[in-house]
Amino acid sequence: MSYNKNTINRLIRNYIYPHKYKILFALVMMIISAASTGLHAWLVRPALDEVLIKGNKQMLLLIPIAIIIITLIKGIATYLHSIQMSKVAHQVIADLQSEAFEKLMFFNLSFFNNSKTGELVSRLTNDTFFLRMAIVKTVTGVIKDFFVVIFLVGNMFYQSWQLTIFAFFAFPLALWPIKLIGKRIRKIANTVQKEIAAFAAILNESIKSIRQVKSYNQEDFETKRSLGIINQVKNYFIRSDRIRNRLSPIMEFIGSLAVALSIYIGGIFVINQDMTTGQFMSFLVSLLLAYQPIKALGNLNVSIQEGLASADRIFQLIDQDKIFMEKDEKEKNELKVSKGNIELKNLNFSYNEGEEIFENLNISIPASKKIAIVGFSGSGKSTIINLLLRFYDNYKGEILIDGQNIKNCSIKSVRKNLSLVSQDTILFNDTIEANISYGKSNVTFDEMVKVSKEAGAIDFIEKLPNKFNTLIGEGGVKLSGGQRQRIAIARALLKNSPILLLDEATSSLDNINEKKIQKSINELMKNRTSLVIAHRLSTIEDADFIYVLDKGKIIEFGRHDELLKNNNLYAKLQLKEKLNEN
């Protein structure tokens, strides 16, 4: 894959360059730190030539003092550049995660329908981890090591340029294996990250469905299903480490070759008095000190390739096709609802090309009325809710609210005027107060109590240890189904939208709880235009009007009693419901 150059340029231009002043400060500290290492090596020469050989007592005092001062300066400079560059690296990752998450939040439902949750989570967590490691190692390691090598090699040239050329004769040989190993690591890193994403998907699915897993005794099956991927990930990591570690003996051999050549040729220079013992030892110390950062620079390519593979996957998410993005639409009109009349005119829609859900569907929902839509599963009932909320815009025809085409209104203003209570009660791992007030700021305690009473939730809330401040767990797991539904109704009441959408809101409840919840729902529907997607006909007997939907078409409509007399699909649904109850 040829993404390296573009990915690197993008990372630098969009995410690293904005921190240029912090990086510049850190760069100065790196230079000071690297120069200190070079000075340590340079001081070997006077330590040997002036102190040990010539017996210079003045230098005997000055050199240790110089070493202490240089060491202190190096320590402070190293600390400052490490901290500063670490902050930059972590901020870059935070910026990337924020941008990716923001994009994710504004993708339409088509995107999520075609994506695995675990895959998306993996890109924002696992992939950013690999990239974080690469950036941290690069910005805190490679630049510093580069300057260290520059200063040490500079000292080596100062002591003997001839010996330096001999010493570094072997190092160009390492370039080919470094490049080859990096290429192979990049390929494996891509595969590893995909496998980790697949495991994350299974993990997410299994945990979310743990009740079903246990009720069907499928613990062993789920374990085996994940074990295959776990072993694959393990094998890929082993393979990656095997390839990565091949670089070590190569660099060790090249380093030892350089040292061996230096000792041999340097020995000849000293014997022939072409350089002093101090010069040679200063050169040799510089070479030995330079070996480790040179080796680190070689190994760094592996981390960079892993990070670039991760960056590419994150950018793929950020750069998703615009067809998946919900537009900001600031230039569009605000939907203004005065009455709440809804009209669906000649509506045509399909999730997948060639599979029409609706064909010229027409439905009228008068203001402040309770309108129900019934039909068999798959008839398109919930799709109407999805289109009203503009979860999908790829339909033909018109959806009008008080005469305003919702496509010509901003998405936010449309959704502001609609409240949804669905069969899938979505609660967050937070307090009851936070869940009820979700989407509305500056809620007073009196407002909270009022909607909780109207939703029939106040009794059980008051019995909880921390009342409204009680944490309810992920998905509201610490509450019963009926309690969760009451919280959802209280949330909708607090939103106080003029139009109410009920998508099989009581389908997950038993008959007893449903009847209790229905009272709360009736309270919610007061003075609102209400569209009810019903699974139990007993809940819509008082509806002002009922549409019967079958295969995307209205086949009958009227009031409850009228439809029963017709003895058509509605009557069949009624009979089926009574048989199920018995």
C-alpha angles and dihedrals in degrees: 000000000000101000099111101096096042093044093049092047091049093048092050097042100044105027112019103035094062086067093053096128093052089047091049091054091048089048091057089050090049091053091050091048092047092046089053091056090050091050091052089056092044092053090063089075098058090037090061103029100039103029109028100030104029096028096228104179094191091058089046088068099035098051097057090046090050091049091052093048093046091048092052091049091048092049093051093044092048091050094048096048093044093051094044096047092043089056090050093049094049092046090053090055092045090052091049093048091047093050093046093047092048090051089048092054092054098047114110125242092264089069094051092045088060098041135076116235092220091053092054093046090049092054092053095044116021097032092047089050092058091045091047090054091048094049094044091050092044101046096037098035117025098049093046093045090048092056092044090055091046093054094043093047087046089057090046091054089046091054096041127344091189093056091045091057091051092047095053095043092101100044098080086063088071095060096079098051090043091055094043094048091047091053092051092045091052091055093048092045090058091052093045092052092050091051092048088051090052090051090049089053092053092044092051092046095047095048093046090049097040093125091056092043092055097040090056094041092240099141091112092047093052090046092052091046091055095038092067092056093041089055091047091052090047092051092048091050091049089050091048092050091047091054093041093052092053087077093062099066090043092054092041091054093047091047093050090047090054092048092046092050091046094051092047098046094034089052089055090049092051093045090050089046092239088131136014126250089249092053092050094047092047088051092047094048089050091050093049092046091047093052096073097051090044089053090046091052089053093050091044091073089069093056091045092054091050090049093048091051088054093045090053092054091049091049089050087060094045092047096050115150112282090237087079095052125096105224121239089231096189088151092060126092124269114248108242115196116196101156109005104237112164126196130181109197125193091330118191121179142156132179090207126031112265094017105097116198095182132024115191093330115186123189130163121201113186121215118275092006131124109236122182131200119199136175145121120302111282094026091119101259098134091041089069089058090049092053095046089054090047093239083142126028101175095100132114122229129036139295110196129189112189087342094306119123103231091214087066092052128076115266092235093054091048093052092043089065096047128070120199128203110177140181088252100068105205114204127167132229093261141087125306089247092054091048095050094046093044108141096014125085131203095030114172123224090243091056089050092052092045096055091041089056092047090049092049090241102113095085096059093037091056090052094055117101094244097023109205091003093059114125109231101194131234110332089357091289091161091062131070122249092257092048092050091051092051090053089052091050091048088052091053091047091052091050086056096196118175092233124056125199118195112188105191086309095177100035094110094053130086121244095264095050091041092058090050093048092046090068089057091047091051088054089051092052096055112123092355136110101247128197111190124195100199133199095174115051091204088073094058103042088111094049115131090225137003129205119200111211125198125172092342096310134101105240098172140000140183141091124321097261093044093052093049090054091053088063091211132122094314091056089048091052089050092051091048091052093052092048090052091050090053 
